């Protein structure tokens, strides 16, 4: 944490750490873990809103809490670029971090795997392994997806791989 910028460090310290080591196959323990996940996500979302840094919406799309979907966005050159966001909680969770997917960006950058899964292996996976089971979904978004968006979206926009929705709408009207 000593090499992180102050904003990241501050955000990370405000996200509650989780205590229950349970995955989707662990019955009542998974229910407890899911409650902790929701608490951490709510705290992270509230912190982002209070800092005027709201950048995602996410919710479990199944009752078991194993499939999550939503939207994330990144502002570049005063324009908001919005993407679908989805991931499945692996059966080996929390030992294994979820693979975050941005399907609309599939094939547009080499820092992505097939299916739109963002590359987190080099920087994030070792951090996740070191902090298991204390890290959860909010931590994956904070330390995985947020830096990935900050690094990749400006490059994708500047190279023309990603177009703003207003640009695509105006070109379709022509």
C-alpha positions, 0 to 999 in steps of 0.5 A: 500500500505504500506505493499507492496514490493517496486517493486509492489508499483512502478508498481502500481503507474505507471499504469494510473488510470481510471475515467469512470464508465461504463460497457459493457452495457453502450454504448458510456461510455463503449467505453470511458472506453475501451479507458482508459483500452487500455491506462492503458494496453499499459502503463503497458506493456511498463513499464514491457518491459522497466524493462525487466519484460515482462510477458503477451500478451493480446488483446480483442478478440471481437469488444465490448471489453468484451472477452480478450485472450492471453498468460502469462508466468512465469520464474522458475529455468531459464525456461519459463512456458507459459499459455493461458490466458482469461477472460470476462468482467462482465456486472457489470464491473467495480464494479465487477472484471473480473475472470481471467482464465488459462484453462491449469491449471484447477484442478491442484491447490486448489487456482483455481475455476472450468474452470481454474479461479484463486482465487482472492477473499481473497486478490484482491477483497476487493482491487478492490472494494475499488478502483472502478472505478479507477482500470482496467484490467491492475491493475487486471493483476498487482495485481491479476494474477502476484502475483498468478503466483508467488505464484502458478507456483513454487509450481506446477512445484516443485510438478510435476503438471506442466511440462516444454514444453521441458520436455514433448516434450523429453518424447514424443520422447522416 
